[in-house]
Amino acid sequence: MRMTVSDEDLAHAAAGGDAGAFEALLARRYDRLFALAFRLTGSRAEAEDLTQDICAALPAKLASFRGQAKVSTWLYRVAVNAAIDRRRRAARHVKAATGWGEREVHARAEAEEARAQSDWLHAAMAELSETLRDTLALVLDELTHAEVGEILGVSEGTVSWRVAEAKKRLRAMMIEEGT
């Protein structure tokens, strides 16, 4: 008879320095983390970078895992925070480059936008506010509204409103584009 070790047990063991537990936890959760990163960024290259950043920071972050939430919920929170941090860094970089590199910054932004438009949904999600996009990305990963609320630190009702608002805006984009 084979026993399965829970994610929580793996997380606690990995936090204690067990490299095998860390590897097993990543093996279980990597694909879902990458899928979420892709929905948060809309770009395969950005998602790969974001996922690698998360994985690199994870050993240190596991020390803060207390087991009050499921490991998957905790990992999603780590991923959303990493995406928010990446956006902030990118915004600071663009702001710093303004004045002496506007043309280059503009050209890079257009190239990134063109890559992000490979899939209509991801392109449309990029037009939503960060809160709507983050909420929708988590809901699309088949999490309950309660789980999404826990990850984002908002009520379940707020999650439901954000999902309804995102759907309304996506429908309007479809009508406007004639899709």
N, CA and C of each residue as an Amber inpcrd file, in Angstrom:
protein
   537
   0.8410000  -1.1780000   0.0000000   0.0000000   0.0000000   0.0000000
   0.8970000   1.2560000   0.0000000   0.5660000   2.1900000  -0.8640000
   1.3860000   3.3850000  -1.0350000   0.6960000   4.5690000  -0.3760000
   1.4250000   5.3010000   0.4600000   0.8600000   6.4790000   1.1170000
   1.3120000   7.7220000   0.3620000   0.4140000   8.6590000   0.2350000
   0.7410000   9.9140000  -0.4240000   1.0200000  10.9650000   0.6430000
   2.1240000  11.6470000   0.5030000   2.4920000  12.7110000   1.4290000
   1.7440000  13.9680000   1.0040000   1.1370000  14.6490000   1.9610000
   0.3640000  15.8530000   1.6460000   1.2870000  17.0020000   1.2570000
   0.7070000  17.9630000   0.5340000   1.4520000  19.1710000   0.1750000
   1.9320000  19.8870000   1.4350000   1.0790000  19.9050000   2.4600000
   1.4210000  20.5970000   3.6950000   2.6470000  19.9490000   4.3480000
   2.6800000  18.6060000   4.3800000   3.8350000  17.9130000   4.9490000
   5.0940000  18.1930000   4.1330000   4.9440000  18.1980000   2.8030000
   6.0960000  18.5100000   1.9450000   6.5870000  19.9350000   2.1950000
   5.6540000  20.8740000   2.3420000   6.0270000  22.2760000   2.5670000
   6.7830000  22.4320000   3.8740000   6.2890000  21.7940000   4.9240000
   6.9670000  21.8930000   6.2200000   8.3480000  21.2420000   6.1560000
   8.4560000  20.0930000   5.4970000   9.7500000  19.4240000   5.3610000
  10.7080000  20.2780000   4.5260000  10.2010000  20.8640000   3.4430000
  11.0320000  21.7200000   2.5930000  11.4950000  22.9580000   3.3580000
  10.6090000  23.5180000   4.1830000  10.9800000  24.6780000   5.0050000
  12.0960000  24.3170000   5.9710000  12.1400000  23.0560000   6.3750000
  13.1890000  22.5820000   7.2640000  14.4760000  22.2000000   6.5520000
  14.5100000  22.3860000   5.2300000  15.7310000  22.1330000   4.4820000
  15.7610000  20.8230000   3.7090000  14.6510000  20.1090000   3.6610000
  14.5930000  18.8320000   2.9400000  14.4650000  19.1080000   1.4370000
  15.5660000  18.9540000   0.7060000  15.6000000  19.2480000  -0.7300000
  14.6770000  18.3120000  -1.5060000  14.5850000  17.0520000  -1.0890000
  13.6930000  16.1060000  -1.7630000  12.2360000  16.5150000  -1.6340000
  11.8610000  17.0060000  -0.4680000  10.4860000  17.4690000  -0.2530000
  10.2040000  18.6910000  -1.1220000  11.1900000  19.5890000  -1.2050000
  11.0270000  20.7800000  -2.0380000  10.8380000  20.3780000  -3.5000000
  11.6690000  19.4530000  -3.9560000  11.5740000  18.9710000  -5.3390000
  10.2200000  18.3110000  -5.5980000   9.7400000  17.5090000  -4.6620000
   8.4450000  16.8400000  -4.8200000   7.3040000  17.8600000  -4.8460000
   7.3820000  18.8750000  -3.9910000   6.3490000  19.9080000  -3.9640000
   6.3230000  20.6760000  -5.2810000   7.4980000  21.0440000  -5.7840000
   7.5590000  21.7390000  -7.0720000   7.0400000  20.8620000  -8.2030000
   7.3730000  19.5890000  -8.1760000   6.9050000  18.6740000  -9.2190000
   5.3770000  18.6430000  -9.2530000   4.7510000  18.6900000  -8.0890000
   3.2820000  18.6790000  -8.0150000   2.6530000  19.9930000  -8.4590000
   3.2780000  21.0980000  -8.1360000   2.6380000  22.4130000  -8.2750000
   3.1660000  23.2760000  -9.4070000   4.2660000  22.8920000 -10.0510000
   4.9000000  23.7610000 -11.0490000   3.9570000  24.1070000 -12.2080000
   3.3020000  23.1020000 -12.7850000   2.4500000  23.3500000 -13.9500000
   1.3180000  24.3150000 -13.6280000   0.7200000  24.1950000 -12.4570000
  -0.3780000  25.1020000 -12.0830000   0.1540000  26.5020000 -11.8000000
   1.3480000  26.5910000 -11.1890000   1.9550000  27.9000000 -10.9740000
   2.2450000  28.5820000 -12.3130000   2.7930000  27.8080000 -13.2660000
   3.0830000  28.3790000 -14.5740000   1.7910000  28.8310000 -15.2700000
   0.7450000  28.0150000 -15.2050000  -0.5290000  28.3740000 -15.8420000
  -1.0780000  29.6720000 -15.2460000  -0.9970000  29.8120000 -13.9360000
  -1.4510000  31.0460000 -13.2970000  -0.5710000  32.2150000 -13.7300000
   0.7290000  32.0180000 -13.7480000   1.6460000  33.0860000 -14.1770000
   1.3320000  33.5210000 -15.6090000   0.9800000  32.5640000 -16.4590000
   0.6360000  32.8970000 -17.8450000  -0.6290000  33.7520000 -17.8930000
  -1.6250000  33.3730000 -17.1000000  -2.8570000  34.1790000 -17.0790000
  -2.6120000  35.5540000 -16.4740000  -1.7230000  35.6550000 -15.5060000
  -1.4380000  36.9470000 -14.8850000  -0.6460000  37.8670000 -15.8020000
   0.2220000  37.2890000 -16.6460000   1.0870000  38.1180000 -17.4960000
   0.6200000  38.2010000 -18.9350000  -0.0440000  37.1510000 -19.4390000
  -0.4880000  37.1370000 -20.8240000   0.6160000  36.8330000 -21.8200000
   1.7870000  36.4880000 -21.3240000   2.9270000  36.2390000 -22.1960000
   3.6690000  35.0040000 -21.7060000   3.9680000  34.0950000 -22.6340000
   4.6810000  32.8670000 -22.2550000   6.0660000  33.1970000 -21.6740000
   6.7800000  34.0940000 -22.3210000   8.1220000  34.4520000 -21.8490000
   8.0630000  35.0880000 -20.4580000   7.1230000  36.0090000 -20.2600000
   6.9670000  36.6440000 -18.9430000   6.5520000  35.6110000 -17.9050000
   5.6620000  34.6920000 -18.2870000   5.2120000  33.6460000 -17.3590000
   6.3700000  32.7430000 -16.9610000   7.2270000  32.4040000 -17.9230000
   8.3990000  31.5770000 -17.6040000   9.3150000  32.3040000 -16.6300000
   9.5610000  33.5880000 -16.8830000  10.4130000  34.3770000 -15.9850000
   9.7940000  34.4870000 -14.5960000   8.4920000  34.7840000 -14.5530000
   7.8000000  34.9310000 -13.2750000   7.8290000  33.6180000 -12.4940000
   7.5640000  32.5090000 -13.1690000   7.5600000  31.2060000 -12.4950000
   8.9450000  30.8770000 -11.9580000   9.9800000  31.1650000 -12.7250000
  11.3390000  30.9130000 -12.2500000  11.6740000  31.8010000 -11.0490000
  11.2300000  33.0460000 -11.0870000  11.4480000  33.9370000  -9.9420000
  10.7810000  33.3720000  -8.6870000   9.5520000  32.8810000  -8.8570000
   8.8140000  32.3080000  -7.7300000   9.5550000  31.0930000  -7.1860000
   9.9790000  30.2130000  -8.0770000  10.6810000  28.9880000  -7.6500000
  11.9960000  29.3100000  -6.9480000  12.6910000  30.3190000  -7.4260000
  13.9660000  30.7030000  -6.8170000  13.7520000  31.2800000  -5.4140000
  12.6680000  32.0130000  -5.2160000  12.3930000  32.6370000  -3.9210000
  11.6860000  31.6890000  -2.9570000  11.1280000  30.6210000  -3.4760000
  10.2920000  29.7330000  -2.6720000  10.9850000  29.1200000  -1.4610000
  12.2310000  28.6510000  -1.5600000  12.8420000  28.0690000  -0.3560000
  12.8350000  29.0330000   0.8390000  13.1390000  30.2900000   0.6070000
  13.1320000  31.2740000   1.6970000  11.7070000  31.5750000   2.1470000
  10.7750000  31.6370000   1.2030000   9.3930000  31.9540000   1.5390000
   8.7040000  30.8270000   2.3130000   9.1280000  29.5960000   2.0880000
   8.5040000  28.4670000   2.7840000   8.6210000  28.5770000   4.3010000
   9.6170000  29.3020000   4.7710000   9.7660000  29.4970000   6.2130000
   8.5630000  30.2310000   6.7940000   7.8570000  31.0190000   5.9520000
   6.6830000  31.7610000   6.4330000   5.3930000  30.9590000   6.3010000
   5.4640000  29.7540000   5.7190000   4.2620000  28.9340000   5.5920000
   3.8960000  28.3740000   6.9640000   2.7010000  28.7200000   7.4340000
   2.2670000  28.3180000   8.7680000   1.2160000  27.2100000   8.7390000
   0.7290000  26.8760000   7.5590000  -0.2780000  25.8270000   7.4690000
  -1.6810000  26.3010000   7.7770000  -1.9000000  27.6070000   7.8580000
  -3.2370000  28.1320000   8.1270000  -4.1270000  28.0530000   6.8890000
  -3.5090000  27.9350000   5.7260000  -4.2220000  27.7830000   4.4600000
  -3.6170000  26.5830000   3.7490000  -4.3280000  26.0950000   2.7410000
  -3.7650000  25.0140000   1.9410000  -2.5060000  25.5210000   1.2480000
  -1.5800000  24.6160000   0.9910000  -0.3440000  24.9960000   0.3040000
  -0.6700000  25.6180000  -1.0440000  -1.6370000  25.0480000  -1.7620000
  -1.9750000  25.5910000  -3.0830000  -2.4560000  27.0360000  -2.9680000
  -3.2740000  27.3260000  -1.9680000  -3.7700000  28.6890000  -1.7560000
  -2.6060000  29.6110000  -1.4150000  -1.7300000  29.1590000  -0.5410000
  -0.5600000  29.9490000  -0.1530000   0.3410000  30.2080000  -1.3590000
   0.5580000  29.1890000  -2.1910000   1.4020000  29.3550000  -3.3800000
   0.7880000  30.3520000  -4.3650000  -0.5460000  30.3140000  -4.5180000
  -1.2010000  31.2860000  -5.4020000  -0.9820000  32.7010000  -4.8830000
  -1.0510000  32.8820000  -3.5710000  -0.8240000  34.2060000  -2.9950000
   0.6090000  34.6660000  -3.2960000   1.5730000  33.7450000  -3.1450000
   2.9720000  34.0530000  -3.4670000   3.0790000  34.4660000  -4.9360000
   2.4000000  33.7370000  -5.8150000   2.4580000  34.0270000  -7.2520000
   1.8360000  35.3880000  -7.5750000   0.6770000  35.6740000  -6.9960000
   0.0190000  36.9640000  -7.2480000   0.9080000  38.1010000  -6.7450000
   1.4830000  37.9530000  -5.5560000   2.3810000  38.9880000  -5.0330000
   3.5900000  39.1730000  -5.9370000   4.1550000  38.0750000  -6.4360000
   5.3070000  38.1690000  -7.3320000   4.9300000  38.8990000  -8.6180000
   3.7340000  38.6250000  -9.1440000   3.2820000  39.3100000 -10.3640000
   3.1000000  40.8080000 -10.1130000   2.5310000  41.1470000  -8.9770000
   2.3400000  42.5560000  -8.6270000   3.7080000  43.2410000  -8.4930000
   4.6490000  42.5900000  -7.8130000   5.9960000  43.1520000  -7.6690000
   6.6640000  43.3490000  -9.0290000   6.5030000  42.3760000  -9.9290000
   7.0960000  42.4670000 -11.2660000   6.4950000  43.6540000 -12.0270000
   5.1840000  43.8450000 -11.9290000   4.5300000  44.9860000 -12.5940000
   5.0680000  46.3030000 -12.0500000   5.2250000  46.3590000 -10.7420000
   5.7410000  47.5960000 -10.1360000   7.1510000  47.8930000 -10.6160000
   8.0020000  46.8530000 -10.6580000   9.3730000  47.0490000 -11.1410000
   9.3700000  47.5240000 -12.5900000   8.5080000  46.9140000 -13.4080000
   8.4310000  47.3050000 -14.8170000   7.9690000  48.7550000 -14.9470000
   6.9980000  49.1480000 -14.1320000   6.4970000  50.5260000 -14.1790000
   7.5890000  51.5100000 -13.7590000   8.3710000  51.1420000 -12.7310000
   9.4770000  52.0160000 -12.3110000  10.5240000  52.1250000 -13.4070000
  10.7970000  51.0090000 -14.0880000  11.7810000  51.0180000 -15.1690000
  11.3200000  51.9370000 -16.3030000  10.0550000  51.8210000 -16.6750000
   9.5200000  52.6610000 -17.7450000   9.5830000  54.1310000 -17.3370000
   9.2170000  54.4010000 -16.0850000   9.2480000  55.7860000 -15.6090000
  10.6770000  56.3290000 -15.6030000  11.6410000  55.5020000 -15.1970000
  13.0440000  55.9370000 -15.1720000  13.5790000  56.1870000 -16.5760000
  13.0830000  55.4150000 -17.5330000  13.5800000  55.5480000 -18.9030000
  12.9540000  56.7280000 -19.6420000  11.8520000  57.2600000 -19.1200000
  11.1670000  58.3650000 -19.7840000  12.1040000  59.5700000 -19.8720000
  12.1100000  60.1600000 -21.0430000  12.9250000  61.3540000 -21.2560000
  14.1570000  61.0510000 -22.0820000  14.8090000  59.9340000 -21.8610000
  16.0000000  59.6100000 -22.6320000  15.8600000  58.3050000 -23.3770000
  14.7270000  57.6940000 -23.2710000  14.5480000  56.4620000 -24.0050000
  13.0940000  56.1900000 -24.3460000  12.3180000  57.2580000 -24.4840000
  10.8900000  57.0780000 -24.7290000  10.6200000  56.2430000 -25.9780000
  11.3460000  56.5060000 -27.0240000  11.1040000  55.7780000 -28.2630000
  11.3880000  54.2820000 -28.0780000  12.5000000  53.9500000 -27.4340000
  12.8490000  52.5540000 -27.1940000  11.8310000  51.8880000 -26.2650000
  11.4460000  52.5870000 -25.2180000  10.4510000  52.0510000 -24.2850000
   9.1410000  51.8110000 -25.0230000   8.7460000  52.7650000 -25.8580000
   7.5080000  52.6230000 -26.6230000   7.5940000  51.4310000 -27.5800000
   8.7180000  51.2880000 -28.2690000   8.8910000  50.1650000 -29.2030000
   8.8430000  48.8260000 -28.4650000   9.4500000  48.7470000 -27.3030000
   9.4280000  47.5060000 -26.5100000   8.0140000  47.2030000 -26.0210000
   7.3010000  48.2230000 -25.5980000   5.9310000  48.0260000 -25.1310000
   5.0440000  47.5060000 -26.2620000   5.2220000  48.0590000 -27.4750000
   4.4380000  47.5790000 -28.6170000   4.7850000  46.1330000 -28.9540000
   6.0670000  45.7860000 -28.9050000   6.4760000  44.4030000 -29.1940000
   5.8970000  43.4470000 -28.1600000   5.9310000  43.8410000 -26.9070000
   5.3740000  42.9940000 -25.8420000   3.8640000  42.8360000 -26.0210000
   3.2060000  43.9100000 -26.3770000   1.7590000  43.8480000 -26.6010000
   1.4440000  42.8940000 -27.7530000   2.2260000  42.9380000 -28.8040000
   1.9940000  42.0490000 -29.9520000   2.1590000  40.5830000 -29.5420000
   3.1580000  40.2970000 -28.7170000   3.3440000  38.9150000 -28.2300000
   2.1860000  38.4890000 -27.3360000   1.7100000  39.4010000 -26.5150000
   0.6370000  39.0850000 -25.5570000  -0.7000000  38.8220000 -26.2490000
  -0.8500000  39.2830000 -27.4890000  -2.1210000  39.1310000 -28.1830000
  -2.2470000  37.8130000 -28.9370000  -1.4320000  36.8160000 -28.6090000
  -1.5080000  35.5160000 -29.2750000  -2.8210000  34.8100000 -28.9840000
  -3.4270000  35.1360000 -27.9240000  -4.6990000  34.5140000 -27.5450000
  -5.6490000  35.6270000 -27.1350000  -6.8700000  35.6240000 -27.6840000
  -7.7910000  36.7340000 -27.4340000  -8.0920000  36.9320000 -25.9620000
  -8.3120000  35.8650000 -25.2450000  -8.6620000  35.9880000 -23.8380000
  -7.5540000  36.6620000 -23.0510000  -6.3100000  36.2400000 -23.3050000
  -5.2040000  36.8500000 -22.5780000  -5.0570000  38.3200000 -22.9480000
  -5.2550000  38.6330000 -24.2140000  -5.1720000  40.0320000 -24.6330000
  -6.2860000  40.8470000 -23.9890000  -7.5010000  40.2740000 -23.9650000
  -8.6270000  40.9840000 -23.3560000  -8.4130000  41.1470000 -21.8580000
  -7.8840000  40.1140000 -21.2100000  -7.6300000  40.2100000 -19.7730000
  -6.5960000  41.2910000 -19.4630000  -5.6660000  41.5130000 -20.3840000
  -4.6430000  42.5420000 -20.1770000  -5.2590000  43.9380000 -20.1360000
  -6.4680000  44.0750000 -20.7030000  -7.1610000  45.3640000 -20.7130000
  -7.9090000  45.6180000 -19.4070000  -8.1130000  44.5810000 -18.6130000
  -8.8200000  44.7350000 -17.3460000  -7.9100000  45.3650000 -16.2970000
  -8.5000000  45.9090000 -15.2620000  -7.6930000  46.4280000 -14.1520000
  -6.9550000  45.2720000 -13.4900000  -5.9060000  45.5890000 -12.7720000
  -5.1180000  44.5370000 -12.1120000  -5.9880000  43.6930000 -11.1890000
  -6.8790000  44.3330000 -10.4430000  -7.6940000  43.5630000  -9.4960000
  -8.6460000  42.6260000 -10.2230000  -9.2680000  43.0940000 -11.3090000
 -10.1690000  42.2180000 -12.0710000  -9.3840000  41.1010000 -12.7460000
  -8.2490000  41.4300000 -13.3330000  -7.4330000  40.4360000 -14.0300000
  -6.9280000  39.3710000 -13.0500000  -6.4030000  39.8000000 -11.9030000
  -5.8890000  38.8510000 -10.9200000  -7.0060000  37.9440000 -10.4100000
  -8.1490000  38.5480000 -10.1270000  -9.2840000  37.7700000  -9.6390000
  -9.7280000  36.7640000 -10.6830000  -9.8940000  37.2050000 -11.9160000
 -10.3400000  36.3120000 -12.9810000  -9.3200000  35.2040000 -13.2510000
  -8.0420000  35.5380000 -13.2100000  -7.0030000  34.5270000 -13.4330000
  -7.1010000  33.4160000 -12.3980000  -7.3530000  33.7790000 -11.1520000
  -7.4780000  32.7670000 -10.0990000  -8.7570000  31.9470000 -10.2550000
  -9.8650000  32.5990000 -10.5930000 -11.1300000  31.8810000 -10.7850000
 -11.0150000  30.9250000 -11.9680000 -10.3200000  31.3360000 -13.0210000
 -10.1310000  30.4650000 -14.1800000  -9.2760000  29.2440000 -13.8530000
  -8.5790000  29.3020000 -12.7370000  -7.7920000  28.1510000 -12.3070000
  -8.6340000  27.2210000 -11.4270000  -9.9460000  27.3730000 -11.5140000
 -10.9220000  26.5140000 -10.8510000 -10.8740000  26.5970000  -9.3370000
 -10.4960000  27.7450000  -8.8090000 -10.5760000  27.9650000  -7.3740000
 -11.9670000  28.4950000  -7.0470000 -12.4380000  28.2090000  -5.8530000
 -13.7360000  28.7460000  -5.4380000 -13.5900000  30.2310000  -5.1460000
 -14.7100000  30.9180000  -5.1230000 -14.6640000  32.3400000  -4.8000000
 -14.1240000  32.5420000  -3.3840000 -14.4330000  31.6140000  -2.4740000
 -13.9190000  31.7120000  -1.1070000 -12.3960000  31.5930000  -1.0960000
 -11.8410000  30.6560000  -1.8650000 -10.3960000  30.4820000  -1.9320000
  -9.7330000  31.7060000  -2.5550000 -10.3310000  32.2380000  -3.6190000
  -9.7860000  33.4290000  -4.2630000  -9.8190000  34.6050000  -3.2820000
 -10.9200000  34.7290000  -2.5490000 -11.0240000  35.7870000  -1.5470000
  -9.9260000  35.6860000  -0.5070000  -9.6360000  34.4550000  -0.0680000
  -8.5770000  34.2450000   0.9210000  -7.2180000  34.6420000   0.3490000
  -6.9580000  34.2780000  -0.8980000  -5.6750000  34.5880000  -1.5370000
  -5.4880000  36.0930000  -1.6810000  -6.5470000  36.7720000  -2.1210000
  -6.4490000  38.2070000  -2.3920000  -6.7440000  39.0800000  -1.1780000
  -7.2230000  38.4610000  -0.0970000  -7.5280000  39.2240000   1.1040000
  -8.7850000  40.0660000   0.9850000  -9.7730000  39.5620000   0.2310000
 -11.0540000  40.2510000   0.0890000 -12.1730000  39.2650000   0.3860000
 -13.3970000  39.7720000   0.5070000 -14.5300000  38.9010000   0.8170000
 -14.9440000  38.0980000  -0.4130000 -15.6580000  37.0380000  -0.1700000
 -16.1800000  36.2030000  -1.2520000 -17.1240000  37.0180000  -2.1390000
 -17.8940000  37.9000000  -1.5350000 -18.7990000  38.7630000  -2.2970000
 -18.0440000  39.7000000  -3.2380000 -16.9100000  40.2030000  -2.7710000
 -16.0770000  41.0670000  -3.6160000 -15.5480000  40.2840000  -4.8140000
 -15.1500000  39.0380000  -4.5710000 -14.6800000  38.1960000  -5.6700000
 -15.8020000  38.0030000  -6.6840000 -17.0100000  37.6970000  -6.2070000
 -18.1490000  37.4960000  -7.1100000 -18.4240000  38.7550000  -7.9240000
 -18.3590000  39.9300000  -7.2890000 -18.5910000  41.1810000  -8.0110000
 -17.5090000  41.3810000  -9.0710000 -16.2500000  41.1320000  -8.6980000
 -15.1520000  41.3190000  -9.6510000 -15.2980000  40.3900000 -10.8560000
 -15.6990000  39.1570000 -10.6190000 -15.8850000  38.2080000 -11.7250000
 -17.0120000  38.6920000 -12.6340000 -18.1200000  39.1250000 -12.0360000
 -19.2340000  39.6340000 -12.8450000 -18.8120000  40.8630000 -13.6400000
 -18.0600000  41.7560000 -13.0220000 -17.5950000  42.9680000 -13.6970000
 -16.6370000  42.6170000 -14.8380000 -15.7250000  41.6740000 -14.5940000
 -14.7810000  41.2520000 -15.6330000 -15.5330000  40.6500000 -16.8170000
 -16.5290000  39.8090000 -16.5440000 -17.3230000  39.2020000 -17.6200000
 -18.0390000  40.2880000 -18.4230000 -18.5890000  41.2680000 -17.7290000
 -19.3010000  42.3600000 -18.4070000 -18.3470000  43.1170000 -19.3370000
 -17.1630000  43.3860000 -18.8600000 -16.1830000  44.1340000 -19.6690000
 -15.6720000  43.2870000 -20.8330000 -15.4620000  41.9970000 -20.6080000
 -15.0250000  41.1170000 -21.6980000 -16.1060000  41.0290000 -22.7760000
 -17.3850000  40.9260000 -22.3490000 -18.4880000  40.9070000 -23.3250000
 -18.5040000  42.1990000 -24.1430000 -18.3010000  43.3330000 -23.4670000
 -18.2800000  44.6120000 -24.1790000 -17.1330000  44.6690000 -25.1850000
 -15.9810000  44.1280000 -24.8110000 -14.8460000  44.0770000 -25.7480000
 -15.1760000  43.1980000 -26.9520000 -15.8430000  42.0910000 -26.6970000
 -16.2150000  41.1880000 -27.8110000 -17.1760000  41.8910000 -28.7590000
 -18.1550000  42.5730000 -28.2120000 -19.1340000  43.2800000 -29.0470000
 -18.4390000  44.3900000 -29.8360000 -17.5720000  45.1330000 -29.1580000
 -16.8590000  46.2210000 -29.8150000 -15.9800000  45.7240000 -30.9540000
 -15.3410000  44.5750000 -30.7530000 -14.4630000  44.0100000 -31.7700000
 -15.2200000  43.1710000 -32.7890000 -16.4900000  42.9140000 -32.5160000
 -17.2960000  42.0960000 -33.4290000 -16.8990000  40.6340000 -33.4150000
 -16.3640000  40.1680000 -32.2650000 -15.9240000  38.7730000 -32.1480000
 -17.0490000  37.8670000 -31.7480000
